[in-house]
Amino acid sequence: MAAFGFFLLILPVVSAKEACTAGGSCLGRSSSCSDSVAASGSNAVFQRSLDTLEESVVDGVDALAGVKITVHPNSAVAKTGRGDWIIHYDNCTKEDLEALAVDMPNDTRAKSRGYPENGGLCFFVMEGTEKGVRERLATHSFNGTPTAETDRTNFFTLEVGNKREKHEGAVPWNLDRIDSKEGLDGKFEPMIPTGGEGIHVYVIDTGIRTTHTEFGGRAIPTFETRDRGYFGFSREVCSPSDTTCAMDGQGHGTFVAGIIGGSSVGVAPKATLRAVKLADGYHDHGQKWAMGKLSWLIDAYDWLLSNNLDIYTSIFSLSVAPDGHCDMFDAAMLEAGSRGILQVVSAGNDDSDACNLWPKKGGEFAIMVAASDSSDKRWEQSNFGDCIDIFAPGVDIESAWSDSDTALQNMTGTSAASPHVSGAVALLLSLAKAEHKYPSKHHTMFKITSGPTSFTTKNIVEESEAKASKHAEGRLLYVGPPLDFKGQPSQFHKWISDSWPDEPASSGTGDKGLAEKMRTLGPRRRLSNHRRRSEEPWTDSEKKIKQVLR
């Protein structure tokens, strides 16, 4: 069996009150609760892939500027006292962000900003010490209450399994499993035959080898972002014909894209796969790694939201496992979700509670996927807990690889599980497009995870009682017909789409009207029958919004 470890190294940022239990432990881990920053060395970065990295966090509040300043462990600032900072606040303008770059304090410099004038995010990246950042914050007039946090490096690590140059033999077991209520039958025949045609899945990852034969021209170089040091940020909008742009130098993104939409190994073999690159690959002692930064991820979200994406044909797929206590990433996911984009995310590979890893608010706008094996058991390293929505196969999965245009690879992890759900969402949205229907993001999430005609089989995945998800209820992804359905496929399509609106509620991610409707909810809660973070009854305002968005 192949071994696979994928870790995006983002350490959680929480207050001592949130992190520390009565016994003094933080987030259930072995680290102590302190007010000092752990200036971990480079060895600790690699140890994170194998064990639990000791974590300690400082959350400070500047009384003069009224801004929370967070120093993340393992950031350049924590190690050396100097590095990049991300400043975020709501309701900014182009002029606000440009003013932040004027008359910068000594020994600091502006590096990048968001583009709210185009529909993007409110953020500003600068380089300097904490003293310089405090000076910049104290001398600027903000429209709202900002936050400032250090940028940090994200590491992707992979252990790979068997390689080959072409797919041979039977349908991969994982595809065979998700079109059957139980067992395997040697076929993959989803009830929706559209193949995801007309749907764009934005694979936010290490890039894609778009020339791979599994993609048949459907993988498109789209966008890549990186920090070029002294020269600042570089964001490149790819020409669709430039196969070197957003090229995968590591393999992870190509692997994920293959599961979503590969011709012989994918769930939705007609979907369009958009390469969004935010990590660079490199070699170290024979091991392939990929490195990116939090700010690159935020920059990618900013660009995507600036492009007025069609929310009825767009999906964000993130096969990463970030620790979620990051203000700006939370804000980015929240903004994308409030504008109607459906996001599918992996639960992570730490055998820990996923609720401690993903953003508290932004995570409510995503489908979180845990991994199961061929025996329908939770993979032992898959994260668990009540934030899990659904399981999908994630052990010994075959997909495309970036070494050549025909290379395939077997791997294991929640990074392999979540693309199955991205592909299933593509099938569902493709059906809606064919039927001229306009389901809301929340209606689609409900259909995929918990509706009466949902794409799940309940009580299938075996979990230990201590690590069971009350929300997921052992649900395994399922794209075949209901057992009790005796009609033709066309009747099934009508059955699952009848309640969808005939008119769009939004013109795209640039439509702030839908976002405003979402914001009236106050605390963001998933609009489904499962209130996984609260047992409180629906308020009258929530009931109204729930109906509007359906």
C-alpha positions in Angstrom: 0.0 0.0 0.0 1.3 3.4 -0.9 2.2 5.8 1.9 1.2 9.4 1.5 1.7 12.4 3.7 0.6 15.9 2.7 1.0 18.7 5.1 0.6 22.4 4.6 2.5 23.8 7.5 0.4 26.5 9.0 0.4 26.5 12.7 -2.7 27.5 14.6 -3.1 31.0 16.0 -5.3 31.1 19.1 -5.5 33.0 22.3 -4.3 31.3 25.5 -7.9 31.2 26.6 -8.9 29.2 23.4 -5.9 27.0 23.4 -5.5 26.0 27.0 -7.5 23.4 28.7 -8.0 23.2 32.5 -5.0 20.8 32.6 -2.8 23.3 30.8 -2.5 21.7 27.4 -3.0 23.6 24.1 -5.5 22.2 21.6 -5.1 18.8 23.1 -1.4 18.7 22.2 1.7 18.4 24.3 2.8 22.0 24.1 2.6 24.3 27.1 0.5 27.5 27.3 2.9 30.4 27.2 3.0 33.9 26.0 6.3 33.6 24.1 6.8 32.9 20.4 8.4 29.5 19.6 11.2 30.5 17.2 11.4 27.0 15.8 14.4 26.1 13.6 14.2 24.6 10.2 14.4 21.1 11.6 11.1 21.6 13.3 9.5 22.3 9.9 10.3 18.8 8.8 9.4 17.3 12.2 5.9 18.6 11.7 5.4 16.1 8.9 6.3 13.2 11.2 5.3 14.2 14.7 3.6 17.0 16.6 5.5 20.3 16.5 5.5 22.2 19.8 3.4 25.3 19.4 3.2 28.5 21.4 1.5 31.7 20.2 1.4 35.3 21.1 -1.7 37.4 20.6 -1.2 41.0 21.4 -3.5 44.0 21.3 -2.1 47.4 20.6 -3.9 49.9 22.8 -3.0 52.8 20.6 -4.0 51.4 17.3 -6.7 49.1 18.6 -5.4 46.3 16.4 -4.7 42.7 17.2 -1.2 41.7 16.2 -0.5 38.0 15.8 3.0 36.5 15.5 2.7 33.0 14.1 5.3 30.4 15.3 7.7 29.4 12.6 7.3 32.7 10.8 10.3 34.7 9.7 9.3 37.3 12.4 9.3 34.7 15.1 12.7 33.5 14.0 14.5 36.7 13.2 12.4 39.6 14.3 11.7 40.7 10.8 9.5 39.4 7.9 6.3 39.9 6.0 3.0 41.0 7.6 -0.5 40.8 6.4 -2.9 43.6 7.4 -6.6 43.0 6.9 -9.8 44.9 7.6 -13.3 45.0 6.1 -14.8 47.6 3.8 -11.6 49.0 2.5 -11.1 50.9 -0.8 -8.3 51.1 -3.3 -7.4 54.5 -1.9 -7.2 53.1 1.6 -4.7 50.4 0.6 -2.7 52.8 -1.6 -2.4 55.2 1.3 -0.9 52.4 3.5 2.0 52.3 1.1 2.7 56.0 1.4 5.3 57.4 3.9 6.2 53.9 5.1 8.2 53.8 8.4 12.0 53.5 8.1 13.2 50.0 7.3 9.9 48.8 6.1 8.4 48.5 2.6 5.1 47.7 0.9 5.0 44.4 -1.1 1.4 43.8 -2.3 -2.2 44.6 -1.7 -5.7 43.3 -2.6 -7.8 44.8 -5.3 -11.2 45.6 -3.8 -11.9 48.0 -6.7 -12.1 44.9 -8.9 -14.1 42.8 -6.4 -11.0 41.4 -4.6 -10.1 41.3 -0.9 -9.0 43.9 1.6 -5.4 43.1 2.5 -2.0 44.8 2.5 1.4 43.0 2.7 4.4 44.8 4.1 7.9 43.8 5.2 9.4 44.9 8.5 9.7 44.4 12.2 6.8 44.4 14.7 7.8 47.9 15.7 7.6 49.1 12.1 4.2 47.5 11.6 2.9 49.0 14.8 4.1 52.4 13.6 2.3 52.0 10.3 -0.9 50.9 12.0 -0.8 53.7 14.5 -0.4 56.4 11.9 -3.1 55.2 9.5 -6.8 55.9 9.7 -8.8 52.8 9.1 -12.5 52.5 8.2 -12.8 49.5 10.5 -10.8 47.5 13.0 -7.8 45.8 11.4 -5.8 42.8 12.2 -2.1 42.2 11.5 -0.5 38.8 11.4 2.8 37.5 10.2 3.1 35.7 6.9 4.5 32.2 7.1 5.8 29.4 5.0 3.7 26.4 4.0 5.4 23.1 3.3 3.8 20.3 1.2 5.5 16.9 1.8 4.7 13.7 -0.1 5.6 10.1 0.2 4.7 8.4 -3.1 3.8 4.9 -4.0 3.9 2.9 -7.2 4.5 4.7 -10.5 3.5 3.7 -14.0 3.1 5.2 -17.4 -0.5 4.3 -18.2 -3.6 3.0 -16.6 -4.1 -0.7 -17.0 -6.7 -3.2 -16.0 -10.0 -2.6 -14.2 -11.6 0.6 -13.1 -9.8 2.1 -10.1 -11.3 0.8 -6.9 -12.1 4.2 -5.6 -14.3 5.1 -8.6 -15.9 1.7 -8.5 -16.7 2.2 -4.8 -18.5 5.5 -5.1 -21.1 4.4 -7.7 -22.1 1.4 -5.6 -24.2 1.4 -2.4 -21.9 -1.5 -1.2 -18.9 -3.3 -2.5 -17.4 -3.2 -6.0 -18.8 -4.3 -9.3 -15.9 -3.5 -11.6 -17.6 -0.5 -13.2 -17.9 3.3 -12.8 -21.3 4.4 -14.0 -22.6 7.6 -12.2 -26.3 8.3 -12.6 -25.5 11.8 -13.9 -23.9 11.2 -17.4 -22.8 14.8 -18.1 -19.3 14.1 -16.8 -19.1 17.6 -15.3 -19.1 19.3 -18.7 -19.3 23.1 -18.6 -18.1 23.2 -15.0 -14.8 24.9 -14.0 -12.9 23.4 -11.0 -10.2 25.8 -9.7 -7.5 23.5 -8.4 -5.7 25.7 -5.8 -2.6 23.8 -5.3 0.9 23.2 -6.7 -0.1 23.8 -10.3 -1.2 21.2 -13.0 0.8 19.5 -15.7 -1.9 20.6 -18.2 -0.5 18.6 -21.1 -1.1 15.2 -19.3 -3.1 12.8 -21.5 -5.6 12.3 -18.7 -6.9 15.8 -19.3 -7.3 15.8 -23.0 -6.9 19.6 -23.3 -9.4 20.3 -20.5 -6.8 21.5 -18.1 -6.0 25.2 -18.5 -3.1 27.2 -17.1 -4.9 30.0 -15.2 -3.0 31.8 -12.5 0.2 31.6 -10.4 1.4 33.8 -7.6 4.7 34.0 -5.7 7.0 36.3 -3.8 10.1 37.3 -5.7 11.9 38.7 -2.6 13.1 42.2 -3.0 11.1 42.6 -6.2 7.9 42.0 -4.4 4.9 39.9 -5.4 4.5 38.4 -8.8 1.0 37.4 -10.0 0.9 36.0 -13.4 -2.4 35.6 -15.3 -1.7 32.7 -17.6 -2.3 32.5 -21.3 -4.4 29.4 -21.8 -1.8 28.2 -24.4 1.2 28.7 -22.1 1.8 25.3 -20.6 4.8 26.6 -18.6 2.5 28.9 -16.6 1.1 27.3 -13.4 3.1 24.2 -14.2 3.3 21.6 -11.5 6.9 21.0 -10.5 6.0 18.6 -7.7 3.0 16.4 -8.6 0.4 17.1 -5.9 -1.8 19.4 -8.0 -1.7 17.1 -11.0 -2.7 14.2 -8.8 -5.6 16.1 -7.4 -6.8 17.3 -10.8 -6.7 13.7 -12.1 -9.1 12.5 -9.4 -11.4 15.4 -10.1 -11.5 15.1 -13.9 -9.0 12.6 -15.4 -10.4 10.7 -18.4 -9.8 7.2 -16.9 -9.1 8.0 -13.2 -11.5 10.9 -12.6 -15.0 11.4 -11.2 -16.0 14.1 -13.7 -14.0 13.3 -16.9 -15.5 16.2 -18.9 -15.0 19.0 -16.3 -12.6 21.9 -17.1 -9.7 22.0 -14.7 -8.2 25.4 -13.9 -4.6 25.4 -12.6 -4.0 27.9 -9.8 -0.5 27.6 -8.5 0.6 28.8 -5.1 3.5 26.6 -4.2 6.9 25.8 -5.8 8.4 22.3 -5.9 12.0 21.5 -5.1 14.2 18.5 -4.2 15.9 17.8 -0.9 17.8 14.6 -0.2 15.8 12.7 -2.8 12.4 13.8 -1.4 10.1 16.1 -3.3 8.7 19.0 -1.4 6.7 22.1 -2.2 6.8 25.5 -0.5 4.4 28.4 -0.6 3.3 31.2 1.7 0.0 32.2 3.3 0.1 35.5 1.4 0.3 33.6 -1.9 -2.9 31.8 -1.1 -4.6 35.1 -0.1 -3.4 36.6 -3.4 -4.8 33.8 -5.4 -8.2 34.2 -3.7 -8.1 37.9 -4.4 -7.5 37.4 -8.1 -10.2 34.7 -8.4 -12.8 36.8 -6.7 -11.8 39.8 -8.9 -12.9 37.9 -12.0 -16.6 37.8 -11.4 -16.7 34.0 -11.6 -20.0 32.4 -12.5 -21.0 30.9 -9.2 -23.2 28.2 -10.9 -20.3 26.7 -12.8 -17.3 27.4 -10.5 -15.8 25.3 -7.7 -12.8 25.9 -5.5 -10.9 22.7 -4.7 -8.3 22.9 -1.9 -6.6 19.6 -1.1 -4.6 21.2 1.7 -4.7 20.9 5.5 -4.1 24.3 7.0 -4.4 25.0 10.7 -7.3 27.3 10.6 -6.6 30.0 13.1 -5.6 32.6 10.7 -7.6 35.8 10.4 -6.9 36.5 6.7 -7.4 33.0 5.4 -10.7 32.9 7.4 -11.7 36.2 5.8 -10.8 34.9 2.3 -12.9 31.7 2.6 -15.7 33.6 4.2 -15.8 36.1 1.4 -15.7 33.5 -1.3 -18.5 31.6 0.4 -20.6 34.6 1.0 -20.5 35.4 -2.7 -21.7 32.0 -3.6 -18.6 29.9 -4.4 -18.7 26.3 -3.3 -15.4 25.2 -1.7 -14.3 21.6 -1.2 -11.5 21.1 1.3 -9.5 18.1 2.7 -9.8 17.4 6.5 -6.0 16.9 7.0 -3.8 14.0 7.9 -3.0 14.5 11.6 -5.5 12.0 13.2 -6.8 15.0 15.2 -10.0 17.0 15.4 -10.5 18.9 12.1 -12.4 21.6 14.0 -9.0 22.7 15.4 -7.4 23.0 12.0 -9.7 24.8 9.6 -11.0 28.4 9.9 -13.8 28.7 12.3 -16.0 31.0 10.1 -14.7 30.3 6.6 -14.9 26.6 7.2 -18.7 26.8 7.4 -18.7 27.7 3.7 -16.9 24.5 2.6 -17.5 20.8 2.3 -14.9 19.1 4.5 -13.9 15.6 3.4 -12.2 12.9 5.4 -10.6 9.7 4.0 -11.8 6.1 4.1 -10.2 2.9 2.9 -11.3 0.0 0.7 -12.9 -1.6 3.8 -15.1 1.5 4.4 -13.1 2.4 7.5 -11.8 5.8 8.4 -8.2 6.0 7.3 -6.2 5.9 10.5 -4.4 9.3 9.9 -7.5 11.1 8.6 -8.7 13.9 10.8 -12.1 13.5 12.4 -14.7 15.2 14.4 -18.0 17.1 14.0 -16.6 19.5 11.3 -16.4 16.5 8.9 -19.2 16.6 6.3 -18.5 13.4 4.3 -16.0 10.6 3.6 -14.5 9.6 0.3 -11.9 7.0 -0.7 -8.4 8.2 0.2 -6.2 5.1 0.5 -4.0 3.8 -2.4 -5.6 6.0 -5.0 -4.4 6.1 -8.5 -4.2 9.4 -10.4 -2.1 11.5 -12.8 1.4 12.6 -11.9 3.6 15.4 -13.2 6.8 13.5 -14.2 5.5 13.0 -17.8 2.4 13.4 -19.9 1.4 9.8 -19.2 2.8 9.2 -15.6 0.4 7.8 -13.0 0.9 7.5 -9.2 -0.7 5.8 -6.2 -1.1 7.9 -3.1 -2.9 8.1 0.2 -4.4 10.9 2.3 -7.3 13.3 2.6 -5.7 15.2 -0.3 -6.8 12.2 -2.4 -10.2 12.0 -0.8 -11.5 15.6 -1.2 -11.1 15.7 -5.1 -13.7 12.9 -5.3 -16.2 15.3 -3.8 -15.1 18.2 -6.1 -15.8 15.9 -9.0 -19.2 14.9 -7.6 -20.1 18.6 -7.2 -19.0 19.1 -10.8 -21.4 16.4 -11.9 -24.3 18.0 -9.9 -23.7 21.5 -11.2 -23.3 20.2 -14.8 -26.7 18.6 -14.5 -28.1 21.9 -13.2 -26.6 23.7 -16.2 -28.1 21.1 -18.6 -31.5 21.5 -17.0 -31.2 25.3 -17.0 -31.4 25.4 -13.2 -29.6 27.7 -10.7 -29.1 26.0 -7.4 -27.5 28.0 -4.6 -24.3 27.0 -3.1 -26.0 25.9 0.1 -28.6 23.9 -1.8 -25.8 22.1 -3.6 -23.9 21.4 -0.3 -27.1 20.0 1.1 -27.6 17.7 -1.9 -24.1 16.5 -1.7 -23.9 15.8 2.0 -27.2 15.4 3.7 -30.3 15.8 1.6 -33.0 13.1 1.1 -31.6 12.6 -2.5 -28.0 13.2 -1.4 -24.8 11.9 -2.9 -24.0 9.9 0.2 -24.6 6.5 1.7 -25.3 7.0 5.4 -23.8 4.9 8.2 -21.2 3.2 5.9 -17.9 4.4 7.1 -16.7 2.7 10.3 -15.4 5.1 13.0 -14.3 4.6 16.6 -16.8 6.0 19.0 -14.2 8.5 20.4 -13.5 9.9 16.9 -16.8 9.7 15.3 -18.4 12.7 13.5 -22.0 13.2 14.6 -22.5 15.5 11.6 -21.1 13.2 8.9 -22.8 10.1 10.4 -20.5 7.8 8.5 -21.6 9.1 5.2 -19.6 7.9 2.2 -19.7 9.7 -1.1 -22.1 8.1 -3.6 -22.9 9.1 -7.2 -25.1 6.2 -8.2 -28.9 6.0 -8.2 -30.9 5.6 -5.0 -31.7 2.0 -4.3 -35.4 2.6 -4.3 -35.4 4.5 -7.5 -36.9 2.5 -10.4 -37.3 5.1 -13.1 -35.2 6.3 -16.0 -32.1 8.5 -15.5 -34.0 11.5 -17.0 -36.7 11.1 -14.3 -34.0 10.9 -11.7 -32.5 14.1 -13.0 -35.8 15.9 -12.8 -36.3 14.5 -9.3 -33.2 16.0 -7.8 -33.4 19.3 -9.7 -37.1 20.1 -9.3 -36.6 22.3 -6.3 -33.8 24.4 -7.9 -34.6 27.9 -9.0 -35.2 28.6 -12.7 -33.5 32.1 -12.4 -30.1 33.0 -11.1 -29.9 34.8 -7.8 -26.5 36.2 -8.6 -24.6 37.4 -11.7 -21.3 36.2 -10.3 -18.7 36.7 -7.5 -18.8 40.4 -8.3 -22.5 40.6 -7.2 -22.4 41.9 -3.7 -26.1 41.5 -3.2 -25.9 37.8 -2.4 -23.0 38.5 -0.1 -25.1 41.1 1.8 -27.9 38.6 2.2 -25.4 36.1 3.7 -24.0 38.8 6.1 -27.4 39.4 7.6 -27.0 36.0 9.3 -24.6 37.5 11.8 -22.5 34.4 12.9 -22.1 32.4 9.7 -23.8 29.0 10.0 -24.2 26.4 7.4 -27.7 26.5 5.8 -28.6 22.9 6.0 -30.6 20.7 8.4 -27.4 20.1 10.3 -26.2 22.8 12.7 -22.9 21.3 13.4 -21.5 24.0 15.6 -24.7 25.0 17.4 -27.8 23.3 18.6 -29.7 26.5 18.7 -33.0 26.7 16.8 -33.1 28.7 13.5 -33.9 32.3 14.0 -36.7 34.0 11.9 -34.1 35.9 9.9 -32.1 32.7 9.2 -35.2 30.9 8.0 -35.9 33.8 5.6 -32.4 33.8 4.2 -32.4 30.0 4.0 -35.5 30.2 1.7 -34.0 33.0 -0.4 -30.8 31.1 -1.0 -32.6 27.9 -2.0 
